[in-house]
């Protein structure tokens, strides 16, 4: 069974509580779930639960102070931007993964330009993988300068005003 990193965004100041609640919630589904890292507004877990099962558990049992949960589907060494673009496109095309939206947060990656995003989206469009009703993915840089391709599996609904 493959295990993956899960990046959890939480309300600032509630990291300990959310980490404890998530570990308690996920343990019956994955006894190997563990906390990898915790910092301001962010928790990283390791779990062997797949993305769909994780989304279903979080929808069924909401966790207070949890904002967003992203499932890391690919980690790419970020030194060569052209290699990063190829890896991203190949993930979607080889696995025939339909995409609704891609959000890019690569401000720290040297050499990243808007034209690379346009290139990724055009290639996915040509492959017939863009579909507005499908999942949202993010492309971001972690603190080790690796590029993370993540699937957004849960987002807290905005409170009604």
Secondary structure, DSSP 8 states (H G I E B T S, - for coil): ---EEEEEEE-TT-HHHHHHHHHHHHHTT-TT-EEEEEETTEEEEEE-S-HHHHHHHHHHS--TTEEEEEEEEEEEETT-HHHHHHHHHHHHHHHT--BSEEEEE-TTSTT--HHHHHHHHHHHHHTT-B-TTS-EEEEEE-TTSEEEEEEEEEE------
